[in-house]
Amino acid sequence: MVVCQPDHIPPIPFTIHRAPGKPGTIIGPLSVCRNSSGNLYTVPAEPSSSEYFWNYSGSGATLQGDSLSITIDFSDSATSGSLSIYGRNQDCGVGPASTVMITVNPIPKVTLIPFDTVCFNIPGFSLTGGSPPGGIYSIDGKQSEIFQPLYEFPGSHTILYLYTSPQGCSSSDTKVIIVKNDQECAPVIYFPNAFTPNGDGRNDFFEPVARNILKFEMEIITVPGIVIYYQ
């Protein structure tokens, strides 16, 4: 049996199309705060994908950006969810998705108790009344834990209390301290001219009455001139 074949066999052209692969690891913050914006997420390019699609399973999130990077704005009601991305090409369709879980943390509820109006000449005092505890106080924009009325001008001063939760979410509250310099702030001191320390419950103690006095010294001296008390 004889088989004949031509001297030249023409080549048969063909094209191999690759299905999209799984995109690389999503890079971006995995713990965020409500009411935060511009959170950036990126992935490296996947060679067989011509376009990419992002999806977030939680609520209250707005995704913006191009194929390989997006930003997400989380509203004040946003919930935790999974962020995923998959690639696609027109010849082989879509590929598997890369996914990460994003935890959305609430903004802490922060309160500051109102302050009393104070005289300019009272001693300095520690700022308190912020809740939850562990925050930072500022006076007119400058961080400080102590309010010194004597060194502040009369009028209104804004006290801000800023608290940051363990998850890194911050909130604040403000109140006003009014420093006054009027007749009510005039120094007053009164010394009793007699007392009877006989234990009968009447005038047994020598008790000076002072108001709006920052500092004073007192001595009690006997008639012969002996100091029996010094403060």
Biotite code that builds the C-alpha atoms (Angstrom):
import biotite.structure as struc

atoms = struc.array([
    struc.Atom([0.000, 0.000, 0.000], chain_id="A", res_id=1, res_name="MET", atom_name="CA", element="C"),
    struc.Atom([1.380, 3.346, -1.023], chain_id="A", res_id=2, res_name="VAL", atom_name="CA", element="C"),
    struc.Atom([0.372, 6.619, 0.727], chain_id="A", res_id=3, res_name="VAL", atom_name="CA", element="C"),
    struc.Atom([1.209, 9.894, -0.895], chain_id="A", res_id=4, res_name="CYS", atom_name="CA", element="C"),
    struc.Atom([1.438, 13.195, 0.909], chain_id="A", res_id=5, res_name="GLN", atom_name="CA", element="C"),
    struc.Atom([2.108, 16.723, -0.317], chain_id="A", res_id=6, res_name="PRO", atom_name="CA", element="C"),
    struc.Atom([5.549, 18.198, -0.001], chain_id="A", res_id=7, res_name="ASP", atom_name="CA", element="C"),
    struc.Atom([4.272, 21.082, 2.223], chain_id="A", res_id=8, res_name="HIS", atom_name="CA", element="C"),
    struc.Atom([1.522, 21.105, 4.884], chain_id="A", res_id=9, res_name="ILE", atom_name="CA", element="C"),
    struc.Atom([0.264, 24.679, 5.546], chain_id="A", res_id=10, res_name="PRO", atom_name="CA", element="C"),
    struc.Atom([0.232, 25.773, 9.237], chain_id="A", res_id=11, res_name="PRO", atom_name="CA", element="C"),
    struc.Atom([-3.073, 26.029, 11.043], chain_id="A", res_id=12, res_name="ILE", atom_name="CA", element="C"),
    struc.Atom([-3.286, 29.282, 13.056], chain_id="A", res_id=13, res_name="PRO", atom_name="CA", element="C"),
    struc.Atom([-4.974, 29.222, 16.477], chain_id="A", res_id=14, res_name="PHE", atom_name="CA", element="C"),
    struc.Atom([-5.130, 31.527, 19.488], chain_id="A", res_id=15, res_name="THR", atom_name="CA", element="C"),
    struc.Atom([-5.062, 30.506, 23.177], chain_id="A", res_id=16, res_name="ILE", atom_name="CA", element="C"),
    struc.Atom([-7.205, 32.616, 25.488], chain_id="A", res_id=17, res_name="HIS", atom_name="CA", element="C"),
    struc.Atom([-6.523, 32.501, 29.202], chain_id="A", res_id=18, res_name="ARG", atom_name="CA", element="C"),
    struc.Atom([-9.230, 32.706, 31.820], chain_id="A", res_id=19, res_name="ALA", atom_name="CA", element="C"),
    struc.Atom([-8.811, 35.473, 34.407], chain_id="A", res_id=20, res_name="PRO", atom_name="CA", element="C"),
    struc.Atom([-6.973, 34.410, 37.513], chain_id="A", res_id=21, res_name="GLY", atom_name="CA", element="C"),
    struc.Atom([-7.644, 35.382, 41.108], chain_id="A", res_id=22, res_name="LYS", atom_name="CA", element="C"),
    struc.Atom([-6.549, 38.974, 41.827], chain_id="A", res_id=23, res_name="PRO", atom_name="CA", element="C"),
    struc.Atom([-3.813, 39.493, 44.370], chain_id="A", res_id=24, res_name="GLY", atom_name="CA", element="C"),
    struc.Atom([-4.265, 40.446, 48.011], chain_id="A", res_id=25, res_name="THR", atom_name="CA", element="C"),
    struc.Atom([-6.444, 43.479, 48.640], chain_id="A", res_id=26, res_name="ILE", atom_name="CA", element="C"),
    struc.Atom([-4.395, 46.138, 50.410], chain_id="A", res_id=27, res_name="ILE", atom_name="CA", element="C"),
    struc.Atom([-6.170, 48.674, 52.635], chain_id="A", res_id=28, res_name="GLY", atom_name="CA", element="C"),
    struc.Atom([-7.496, 49.273, 56.163], chain_id="A", res_id=29, res_name="PRO", atom_name="CA", element="C"),
    struc.Atom([-9.398, 46.294, 57.574], chain_id="A", res_id=30, res_name="LEU", atom_name="CA", element="C"),
    struc.Atom([-10.746, 48.226, 60.582], chain_id="A", res_id=31, res_name="SER", atom_name="CA", element="C"),
    struc.Atom([-12.395, 51.584, 59.906], chain_id="A", res_id=32, res_name="VAL", atom_name="CA", element="C"),
    struc.Atom([-14.678, 54.068, 61.639], chain_id="A", res_id=33, res_name="CYS", atom_name="CA", element="C"),
    struc.Atom([-18.133, 55.176, 60.693], chain_id="A", res_id=34, res_name="ARG", atom_name="CA", element="C"),
    struc.Atom([-18.232, 58.636, 59.123], chain_id="A", res_id=35, res_name="ASN", atom_name="CA", element="C"),
    struc.Atom([-14.769, 58.102, 57.624], chain_id="A", res_id=36, res_name="SER", atom_name="CA", element="C"),
    struc.Atom([-14.000, 58.879, 54.003], chain_id="A", res_id=37, res_name="SER", atom_name="CA", element="C"),
    struc.Atom([-11.248, 58.275, 51.475], chain_id="A", res_id=38, res_name="GLY", atom_name="CA", element="C"),
    struc.Atom([-10.285, 54.797, 52.703], chain_id="A", res_id=39, res_name="ASN", atom_name="CA", element="C"),
    struc.Atom([-8.013, 53.504, 49.917], chain_id="A", res_id=40, res_name="LEU", atom_name="CA", element="C"),
    struc.Atom([-7.988, 49.870, 48.676], chain_id="A", res_id=41, res_name="TYR", atom_name="CA", element="C"),
    struc.Atom([-5.762, 48.509, 45.902], chain_id="A", res_id=42, res_name="THR", atom_name="CA", element="C"),
    struc.Atom([-4.823, 45.226, 44.221], chain_id="A", res_id=43, res_name="VAL", atom_name="CA", element="C"),
    struc.Atom([-1.934, 44.334, 41.890], chain_id="A", res_id=44, res_name="PRO", atom_name="CA", element="C"),
    struc.Atom([-2.799, 43.797, 38.236], chain_id="A", res_id=45, res_name="ALA", atom_name="CA", element="C"),
    struc.Atom([-3.892, 40.287, 37.165], chain_id="A", res_id=46, res_name="GLU", atom_name="CA", element="C"),
    struc.Atom([-2.356, 39.511, 33.708], chain_id="A", res_id=47, res_name="PRO", atom_name="CA", element="C"),
    struc.Atom([-5.390, 37.820, 32.170], chain_id="A", res_id=48, res_name="SER", atom_name="CA", element="C"),
    struc.Atom([-7.980, 40.365, 33.291], chain_id="A", res_id=49, res_name="SER", atom_name="CA", element="C"),
    struc.Atom([-8.954, 43.327, 31.150], chain_id="A", res_id=50, res_name="SER", atom_name="CA", element="C"),
    struc.Atom([-11.356, 44.835, 33.676], chain_id="A", res_id=51, res_name="GLU", atom_name="CA", element="C"),
    struc.Atom([-12.164, 44.497, 37.373], chain_id="A", res_id=52, res_name="TYR", atom_name="CA", element="C"),
    struc.Atom([-15.290, 44.645, 39.493], chain_id="A", res_id=53, res_name="PHE", atom_name="CA", element="C"),
    struc.Atom([-15.467, 45.531, 43.198], chain_id="A", res_id=54, res_name="TRP", atom_name="CA", element="C"),
    struc.Atom([-18.246, 44.702, 45.616], chain_id="A", res_id=55, res_name="ASN", atom_name="CA", element="C"),
    struc.Atom([-18.930, 45.402, 49.305], chain_id="A", res_id=56, res_name="TYR", atom_name="CA", element="C"),
    struc.Atom([-21.446, 43.236, 51.163], chain_id="A", res_id=57, res_name="SER", atom_name="CA", element="C"),
    struc.Atom([-22.093, 45.639, 54.054], chain_id="A", res_id=58, res_name="GLY", atom_name="CA", element="C"),
    struc.Atom([-24.380, 48.666, 53.986], chain_id="A", res_id=59, res_name="SER", atom_name="CA", element="C"),
    struc.Atom([-23.720, 52.386, 54.128], chain_id="A", res_id=60, res_name="GLY", atom_name="CA", element="C"),
    struc.Atom([-20.568, 52.350, 51.971], chain_id="A", res_id=61, res_name="ALA", atom_name="CA", element="C"),
    struc.Atom([-19.870, 54.340, 48.787], chain_id="A", res_id=62, res_name="THR", atom_name="CA", element="C"),
    struc.Atom([-17.218, 52.917, 46.425], chain_id="A", res_id=63, res_name="LEU", atom_name="CA", element="C"),
    struc.Atom([-15.417, 55.216, 43.986], chain_id="A", res_id=64, res_name="GLN", atom_name="CA", element="C"),
    struc.Atom([-12.371, 54.796, 41.784], chain_id="A", res_id=65, res_name="GLY", atom_name="CA", element="C"),
    struc.Atom([-10.756, 52.989, 38.843], chain_id="A", res_id=66, res_name="ASP", atom_name="CA", element="C"),
    struc.Atom([-10.180, 49.319, 38.170], chain_id="A", res_id=67, res_name="SER", atom_name="CA", element="C"),
    struc.Atom([-7.191, 48.580, 40.405], chain_id="A", res_id=68, res_name="LEU", atom_name="CA", element="C"),
    struc.Atom([-7.858, 51.029, 43.237], chain_id="A", res_id=69, res_name="SER", atom_name="CA", element="C"),
    struc.Atom([-10.912, 52.448, 44.913], chain_id="A", res_id=70, res_name="ILE", atom_name="CA", element="C"),
    struc.Atom([-11.781, 54.641, 47.867], chain_id="A", res_id=71, res_name="THR", atom_name="CA", element="C"),
    struc.Atom([-14.651, 53.863, 50.201], chain_id="A", res_id=72, res_name="ILE", atom_name="CA", element="C"),
    struc.Atom([-16.650, 56.373, 52.243], chain_id="A", res_id=73, res_name="ASP", atom_name="CA", element="C"),
    struc.Atom([-18.428, 54.858, 55.251], chain_id="A", res_id=74, res_name="PHE", atom_name="CA", element="C"),
    struc.Atom([-21.561, 56.634, 56.487], chain_id="A", res_id=75, res_name="SER", atom_name="CA", element="C"),
    struc.Atom([-22.648, 57.046, 60.108], chain_id="A", res_id=76, res_name="ASP", atom_name="CA", element="C"),
    struc.Atom([-24.817, 53.933, 59.717], chain_id="A", res_id=77, res_name="SER", atom_name="CA", element="C"),
    struc.Atom([-22.312, 51.744, 57.841], chain_id="A", res_id=78, res_name="ALA", atom_name="CA", element="C"),
    struc.Atom([-22.004, 48.071, 58.767], chain_id="A", res_id=79, res_name="THR", atom_name="CA", element="C"),
    struc.Atom([-19.172, 45.571, 58.587], chain_id="A", res_id=80, res_name="SER", atom_name="CA", element="C"),
    struc.Atom([-18.901, 43.435, 55.455], chain_id="A", res_id=81, res_name="GLY", atom_name="CA", element="C"),
    struc.Atom([-16.639, 41.738, 52.946], chain_id="A", res_id=82, res_name="SER", atom_name="CA", element="C"),
    struc.Atom([-14.864, 43.633, 50.173], chain_id="A", res_id=83, res_name="LEU", atom_name="CA", element="C"),
    struc.Atom([-14.245, 41.551, 47.034], chain_id="A", res_id=84, res_name="SER", atom_name="CA", element="C"),
    struc.Atom([-12.824, 42.020, 43.563], chain_id="A", res_id=85, res_name="ILE", atom_name="CA", element="C"),
    struc.Atom([-12.770, 39.752, 40.495], chain_id="A", res_id=86, res_name="TYR", atom_name="CA", element="C"),
    struc.Atom([-11.310, 40.102, 37.015], chain_id="A", res_id=87, res_name="GLY", atom_name="CA", element="C"),
    struc.Atom([-12.917, 39.585, 33.619], chain_id="A", res_id=88, res_name="ARG", atom_name="CA", element="C"),
    struc.Atom([-11.962, 39.374, 29.976], chain_id="A", res_id=89, res_name="ASN", atom_name="CA", element="C"),
    struc.Atom([-14.302, 39.218, 26.967], chain_id="A", res_id=90, res_name="GLN", atom_name="CA", element="C"),
    struc.Atom([-13.086, 35.848, 25.751], chain_id="A", res_id=91, res_name="ASP", atom_name="CA", element="C"),
    struc.Atom([-13.215, 33.712, 28.901], chain_id="A", res_id=92, res_name="CYS", atom_name="CA", element="C"),
    struc.Atom([-15.540, 35.595, 31.238], chain_id="A", res_id=93, res_name="GLY", atom_name="CA", element="C"),
    struc.Atom([-14.973, 36.193, 34.919], chain_id="A", res_id=94, res_name="VAL", atom_name="CA", element="C"),
    struc.Atom([-12.426, 34.714, 37.275], chain_id="A", res_id=95, res_name="GLY", atom_name="CA", element="C"),
    struc.Atom([-12.371, 33.916, 41.005], chain_id="A", res_id=96, res_name="PRO", atom_name="CA", element="C"),
    struc.Atom([-12.603, 36.748, 43.537], chain_id="A", res_id=97, res_name="ALA", atom_name="CA", element="C"),
    struc.Atom([-10.219, 37.974, 46.205], chain_id="A", res_id=98, res_name="SER", atom_name="CA", element="C"),
    struc.Atom([-11.989, 38.919, 49.433], chain_id="A", res_id=99, res_name="THR", atom_name="CA", element="C"),
    struc.Atom([-11.182, 40.621, 52.748], chain_id="A", res_id=100, res_name="VAL", atom_name="CA", element="C"),
    struc.Atom([-13.400, 41.330, 55.738], chain_id="A", res_id=101, res_name="MET", atom_name="CA", element="C"),
    struc.Atom([-13.731, 44.966, 56.849], chain_id="A", res_id=102, res_name="ILE", atom_name="CA", element="C"),
    struc.Atom([-14.843, 45.779, 60.384], chain_id="A", res_id=103, res_name="THR", atom_name="CA", element="C"),
    struc.Atom([-16.737, 49.070, 60.715], chain_id="A", res_id=104, res_name="VAL", atom_name="CA", element="C"),
    struc.Atom([-16.505, 50.504, 64.233], chain_id="A", res_id=105, res_name="ASN", atom_name="CA", element="C"),
    struc.Atom([-19.002, 52.949, 65.787], chain_id="A", res_id=106, res_name="PRO", atom_name="CA", element="C"),
    struc.Atom([-18.116, 56.505, 66.719], chain_id="A", res_id=107, res_name="ILE", atom_name="CA", element="C"),
    struc.Atom([-18.002, 56.784, 70.537], chain_id="A", res_id=108, res_name="PRO", atom_name="CA", element="C"),
    struc.Atom([-20.617, 58.904, 72.273], chain_id="A", res_id=109, res_name="LYS", atom_name="CA", element="C"),
    struc.Atom([-18.690, 61.644, 74.064], chain_id="A", res_id=110, res_name="VAL", atom_name="CA", element="C"),
    struc.Atom([-20.087, 64.120, 76.605], chain_id="A", res_id=111, res_name="THR", atom_name="CA", element="C"),
    struc.Atom([-18.641, 66.914, 78.709], chain_id="A", res_id=112, res_name="LEU", atom_name="CA", element="C"),
    struc.Atom([-20.399, 68.250, 81.813], chain_id="A", res_id=113, res_name="ILE", atom_name="CA", element="C"),
    struc.Atom([-20.978, 72.050, 81.800], chain_id="A", res_id=114, res_name="PRO", atom_name="CA", element="C"),
    struc.Atom([-18.646, 74.229, 83.859], chain_id="A", res_id=115, res_name="PHE", atom_name="CA", element="C"),
    struc.Atom([-19.545, 76.882, 86.432], chain_id="A", res_id=116, res_name="ASP", atom_name="CA", element="C"),
    struc.Atom([-18.688, 80.532, 85.914], chain_id="A", res_id=117, res_name="THR", atom_name="CA", element="C"),
    struc.Atom([-15.496, 81.275, 87.856], chain_id="A", res_id=118, res_name="VAL", atom_name="CA", element="C"),
    struc.Atom([-13.711, 84.314, 89.213], chain_id="A", res_id=119, res_name="CYS", atom_name="CA", element="C"),
    struc.Atom([-10.378, 85.237, 87.714], chain_id="A", res_id=120, res_name="PHE", atom_name="CA", element="C"),
    struc.Atom([-8.606, 85.031, 91.079], chain_id="A", res_id=121, res_name="ASN", atom_name="CA", element="C"),
    struc.Atom([-9.521, 81.518, 92.188], chain_id="A", res_id=122, res_name="ILE", atom_name="CA", element="C"),
    struc.Atom([-6.852, 78.783, 92.240], chain_id="A", res_id=123, res_name="PRO", atom_name="CA", element="C"),
    struc.Atom([-6.284, 76.667, 89.142], chain_id="A", res_id=124, res_name="GLY", atom_name="CA", element="C"),
    struc.Atom([-8.196, 73.415, 88.911], chain_id="A", res_id=125, res_name="PHE", atom_name="CA", element="C"),
    struc.Atom([-8.112, 70.160, 86.958], chain_id="A", res_id=126, res_name="SER", atom_name="CA", element="C"),
    struc.Atom([-10.548, 69.821, 84.093], chain_id="A", res_id=127, res_name="LEU", atom_name="CA", element="C"),
    struc.Atom([-13.006, 66.982, 84.651], chain_id="A", res_id=128, res_name="THR", atom_name="CA", element="C"),
    struc.Atom([-16.408, 65.832, 83.488], chain_id="A", res_id=129, res_name="GLY", atom_name="CA", element="C"),
    struc.Atom([-15.467, 64.192, 80.188], chain_id="A", res_id=130, res_name="GLY", atom_name="CA", element="C"),
    struc.Atom([-16.980, 60.801, 79.391], chain_id="A", res_id=131, res_name="SER", atom_name="CA", element="C"),
    struc.Atom([-15.860, 58.137, 78.553], chain_id="A", res_id=132, res_name="PRO", atom_name="CA", element="C"),
    struc.Atom([-12.773, 58.668, 80.724], chain_id="A", res_id=133, res_name="PRO", atom_name="CA", element="C"),
    struc.Atom([-9.300, 58.724, 79.277], chain_id="A", res_id=134, res_name="GLY", atom_name="CA", element="C"),
    struc.Atom([-9.711, 61.543, 76.775], chain_id="A", res_id=135, res_name="GLY", atom_name="CA", element="C"),
    struc.Atom([-7.766, 64.758, 76.180], chain_id="A", res_id=136, res_name="ILE", atom_name="CA", element="C"),
    struc.Atom([-8.790, 68.281, 77.212], chain_id="A", res_id=137, res_name="TYR", atom_name="CA", element="C"),
    struc.Atom([-7.970, 71.447, 75.286], chain_id="A", res_id=138, res_name="SER", atom_name="CA", element="C"),
    struc.Atom([-8.445, 75.086, 76.261], chain_id="A", res_id=139, res_name="ILE", atom_name="CA", element="C"),
    struc.Atom([-9.105, 77.407, 73.319], chain_id="A", res_id=140, res_name="ASP", atom_name="CA", element="C"),
    struc.Atom([-7.376, 74.926, 71.019], chain_id="A", res_id=141, res_name="GLY", atom_name="CA", element="C"),
    struc.Atom([-4.356, 74.258, 73.236], chain_id="A", res_id=142, res_name="LYS", atom_name="CA", element="C"),
    struc.Atom([-4.077, 70.910, 75.010], chain_id="A", res_id=143, res_name="GLN", atom_name="CA", element="C"),
    struc.Atom([-4.083, 71.252, 78.806], chain_id="A", res_id=144, res_name="SER", atom_name="CA", element="C"),
    struc.Atom([-5.466, 69.384, 81.798], chain_id="A", res_id=145, res_name="GLU", atom_name="CA", element="C"),
    struc.Atom([-5.386, 72.430, 84.145], chain_id="A", res_id=146, res_name="ILE", atom_name="CA", element="C"),
    struc.Atom([-7.410, 75.620, 83.895], chain_id="A", res_id=147, res_name="PHE", atom_name="CA", element="C"),
    struc.Atom([-5.746, 78.650, 85.478], chain_id="A", res_id=148, res_name="GLN", atom_name="CA", element="C"),
    struc.Atom([-8.295, 81.499, 85.711], chain_id="A", res_id=149, res_name="PRO", atom_name="CA", element="C"),
    struc.Atom([-5.640, 83.977, 86.845], chain_id="A", res_id=150, res_name="LEU", atom_name="CA", element="C"),
    struc.Atom([-3.759, 83.530, 83.559], chain_id="A", res_id=151, res_name="TYR", atom_name="CA", element="C"),
    struc.Atom([-6.801, 83.585, 81.277], chain_id="A", res_id=152, res_name="GLU", atom_name="CA", element="C"),
    struc.Atom([-8.508, 86.752, 80.072], chain_id="A", res_id=153, res_name="PHE", atom_name="CA", element="C"),
    struc.Atom([-12.010, 87.487, 81.418], chain_id="A", res_id=154, res_name="PRO", atom_name="CA", element="C"),
    struc.Atom([-14.712, 86.163, 79.139], chain_id="A", res_id=155, res_name="GLY", atom_name="CA", element="C"),
    struc.Atom([-15.554, 82.862, 77.474], chain_id="A", res_id=156, res_name="SER", atom_name="CA", element="C"),
    struc.Atom([-13.093, 80.004, 76.988], chain_id="A", res_id=157, res_name="HIS", atom_name="CA", element="C"),
    struc.Atom([-13.906, 76.908, 74.943], chain_id="A", res_id=158, res_name="THR", atom_name="CA", element="C"),
    struc.Atom([-13.064, 73.594, 76.571], chain_id="A", res_id=159, res_name="ILE", atom_name="CA", element="C"),
    struc.Atom([-12.911, 70.638, 74.177], chain_id="A", res_id=160, res_name="LEU", atom_name="CA", element="C"),
    struc.Atom([-12.857, 67.026, 75.342], chain_id="A", res_id=161, res_name="TYR", atom_name="CA", element="C"),
    struc.Atom([-11.594, 64.561, 72.729], chain_id="A", res_id=162, res_name="LEU", atom_name="CA", element="C"),
    struc.Atom([-11.903, 60.815, 73.229], chain_id="A", res_id=163, res_name="TYR", atom_name="CA", element="C"),
    struc.Atom([-10.482, 58.091, 70.982], chain_id="A", res_id=164, res_name="THR", atom_name="CA", element="C"),
    struc.Atom([-11.791, 54.543, 71.329], chain_id="A", res_id=165, res_name="SER", atom_name="CA", element="C"),
    struc.Atom([-9.480, 51.499, 71.390], chain_id="A", res_id=166, res_name="PRO", atom_name="CA", element="C"),
    struc.Atom([-10.486, 50.934, 67.744], chain_id="A", res_id=167, res_name="GLN", atom_name="CA", element="C"),
    struc.Atom([-9.148, 54.379, 66.814], chain_id="A", res_id=168, res_name="GLY", atom_name="CA", element="C"),
    struc.Atom([-12.487, 56.157, 66.370], chain_id="A", res_id=169, res_name="CYS", atom_name="CA", element="C"),
    struc.Atom([-12.695, 59.675, 67.800], chain_id="A", res_id=170, res_name="SER", atom_name="CA", element="C"),
    struc.Atom([-15.391, 62.089, 68.873], chain_id="A", res_id=171, res_name="SER", atom_name="CA", element="C"),
    struc.Atom([-15.540, 65.201, 71.038], chain_id="A", res_id=172, res_name="SER", atom_name="CA", element="C"),
    struc.Atom([-17.753, 67.546, 73.001], chain_id="A", res_id=173, res_name="ASP", atom_name="CA", element="C"),
    struc.Atom([-17.256, 71.196, 73.948], chain_id="A", res_id=174, res_name="THR", atom_name="CA", element="C"),
    struc.Atom([-18.389, 73.429, 76.762], chain_id="A", res_id=175, res_name="LYS", atom_name="CA", element="C"),
    struc.Atom([-17.574, 76.992, 77.809], chain_id="A", res_id=176, res_name="VAL", atom_name="CA", element="C"),
    struc.Atom([-15.949, 78.319, 80.970], chain_id="A", res_id=177, res_name="ILE", atom_name="CA", element="C"),
    struc.Atom([-16.716, 81.980, 81.675], chain_id="A", res_id=178, res_name="ILE", atom_name="CA", element="C"),
    struc.Atom([-14.087, 83.848, 83.667], chain_id="A", res_id=179, res_name="VAL", atom_name="CA", element="C"),
    struc.Atom([-15.460, 86.945, 85.345], chain_id="A", res_id=180, res_name="LYS", atom_name="CA", element="C"),
    struc.Atom([-13.786, 89.937, 86.958], chain_id="A", res_id=181, res_name="ASN", atom_name="CA", element="C"),
    struc.Atom([-16.439, 91.935, 88.817], chain_id="A", res_id=182, res_name="ASP", atom_name="CA", element="C"),
    struc.Atom([-17.456, 92.905, 92.329], chain_id="A", res_id=183, res_name="GLN", atom_name="CA", element="C"),
    struc.Atom([-18.318, 89.319, 93.180], chain_id="A", res_id=184, res_name="GLU", atom_name="CA", element="C"),
    struc.Atom([-14.676, 88.435, 92.629], chain_id="A", res_id=185, res_name="CYS", atom_name="CA", element="C"),
    struc.Atom([-13.311, 91.043, 95.089], chain_id="A", res_id=186, res_name="ALA", atom_name="CA", element="C"),
    struc.Atom([-11.148, 89.476, 97.821], chain_id="A", res_id=187, res_name="PRO", atom_name="CA", element="C"),
    struc.Atom([-12.990, 89.113, 101.125], chain_id="A", res_id=188, res_name="VAL", atom_name="CA", element="C"),
    struc.Atom([-11.581, 87.867, 104.427], chain_id="A", res_id=189, res_name="ILE", atom_name="CA", element="C"),
    struc.Atom([-13.149, 87.950, 107.897], chain_id="A", res_id=190, res_name="TYR", atom_name="CA", element="C"),
    struc.Atom([-11.516, 87.079, 111.202], chain_id="A", res_id=191, res_name="PHE", atom_name="CA", element="C"),
    struc.Atom([-13.608, 86.480, 114.323], chain_id="A", res_id=192, res_name="PRO", atom_name="CA", element="C"),
    struc.Atom([-12.488, 88.758, 117.154], chain_id="A", res_id=193, res_name="ASN", atom_name="CA", element="C"),
    struc.Atom([-12.987, 86.085, 119.807], chain_id="A", res_id=194, res_name="ALA", atom_name="CA", element="C"),
    struc.Atom([-13.541, 82.371, 120.314], chain_id="A", res_id=195, res_name="PHE", atom_name="CA", element="C"),
    struc.Atom([-14.120, 80.181, 123.347], chain_id="A", res_id=196, res_name="THR", atom_name="CA", element="C"),
    struc.Atom([-12.426, 76.765, 123.032], chain_id="A", res_id=197, res_name="PRO", atom_name="CA", element="C"),
    struc.Atom([-14.147, 75.286, 126.076], chain_id="A", res_id=198, res_name="ASN", atom_name="CA", element="C"),
    struc.Atom([-15.894, 72.404, 124.364], chain_id="A", res_id=199, res_name="GLY", atom_name="CA", element="C"),
    struc.Atom([-19.424, 73.684, 124.805], chain_id="A", res_id=200, res_name="ASP", atom_name="CA", element="C"),
    struc.Atom([-20.097, 73.532, 121.080], chain_id="A", res_id=201, res_name="GLY", atom_name="CA", element="C"),
    struc.Atom([-20.251, 77.314, 120.637], chain_id="A", res_id=202, res_name="ARG", atom_name="CA", element="C"),
    struc.Atom([-17.371, 79.229, 119.068], chain_id="A", res_id=203, res_name="ASN", atom_name="CA", element="C"),
    struc.Atom([-14.956, 76.444, 119.954], chain_id="A", res_id=204, res_name="ASP", atom_name="CA", element="C"),
    struc.Atom([-12.876, 76.991, 116.814], chain_id="A", res_id=205, res_name="PHE", atom_name="CA", element="C"),
    struc.Atom([-11.158, 80.013, 115.343], chain_id="A", res_id=206, res_name="PHE", atom_name="CA", element="C"),
    struc.Atom([-12.317, 79.905, 111.715], chain_id="A", res_id=207, res_name="GLU", atom_name="CA", element="C"),
    struc.Atom([-11.443, 82.778, 109.394], chain_id="A", res_id=208, res_name="PRO", atom_name="CA", element="C"),
    struc.Atom([-13.815, 83.124, 106.429], chain_id="A", res_id=209, res_name="VAL", atom_name="CA", element="C"),
    struc.Atom([-12.163, 83.881, 103.085], chain_id="A", res_id=210, res_name="ALA", atom_name="CA", element="C"),
    struc.Atom([-13.428, 84.275, 99.552], chain_id="A", res_id=211, res_name="ARG", atom_name="CA", element="C"),
    struc.Atom([-11.544, 84.910, 96.321], chain_id="A", res_id=212, res_name="ASN", atom_name="CA", element="C"),
    struc.Atom([-8.202, 84.633, 98.115], chain_id="A", res_id=213, res_name="ILE", atom_name="CA", element="C"),
    struc.Atom([-5.505, 82.791, 96.213], chain_id="A", res_id=214, res_name="LEU", atom_name="CA", element="C"),
    struc.Atom([-2.972, 82.541, 99.040], chain_id="A", res_id=215, res_name="LYS", atom_name="CA", element="C"),
    struc.Atom([-2.551, 83.832, 102.551], chain_id="A", res_id=216, res_name="PHE", atom_name="CA", element="C"),
    struc.Atom([-0.424, 83.264, 105.652], chain_id="A", res_id=217, res_name="GLU", atom_name="CA", element="C"),
    struc.Atom([-1.704, 83.430, 109.201], chain_id="A", res_id=218, res_name="MET", atom_name="CA", element="C"),
    struc.Atom([-0.040, 83.561, 112.610], chain_id="A", res_id=219, res_name="GLU", atom_name="CA", element="C"),
    struc.Atom([-1.642, 83.414, 116.026], chain_id="A", res_id=220, res_name="ILE", atom_name="CA", element="C"),
    struc.Atom([0.460, 85.203, 118.622], chain_id="A", res_id=221, res_name="ILE", atom_name="CA", element="C"),
    struc.Atom([-0.122, 85.363, 122.343], chain_id="A", res_id=222, res_name="THR", atom_name="CA", element="C"),
    struc.Atom([-0.062, 88.649, 124.224], chain_id="A", res_id=223, res_name="VAL", atom_name="CA", element="C"),
    struc.Atom([3.568, 88.073, 125.277], chain_id="A", res_id=224, res_name="PRO", atom_name="CA", element="C"),
    struc.Atom([4.433, 87.675, 121.571], chain_id="A", res_id=225, res_name="GLY", atom_name="CA", element="C"),
    struc.Atom([4.766, 83.893, 121.304], chain_id="A", res_id=226, res_name="ILE", atom_name="CA", element="C"),
    struc.Atom([3.710, 82.338, 117.984], chain_id="A", res_id=227, res_name="VAL", atom_name="CA", element="C"),
    struc.Atom([1.391, 79.454, 118.806], chain_id="A", res_id=228, res_name="ILE", atom_name="CA", element="C"),
    struc.Atom([0.106, 78.814, 115.287], chain_id="A", res_id=229, res_name="TYR", atom_name="CA", element="C"),
    struc.Atom([1.377, 79.412, 111.790], chain_id="A", res_id=230, res_name="TYR", atom_name="CA", element="C"),
    struc.Atom([-0.238, 78.509, 108.504], chain_id="A", res_id=231, res_name="GLN", atom_name="CA", element="C"),
])
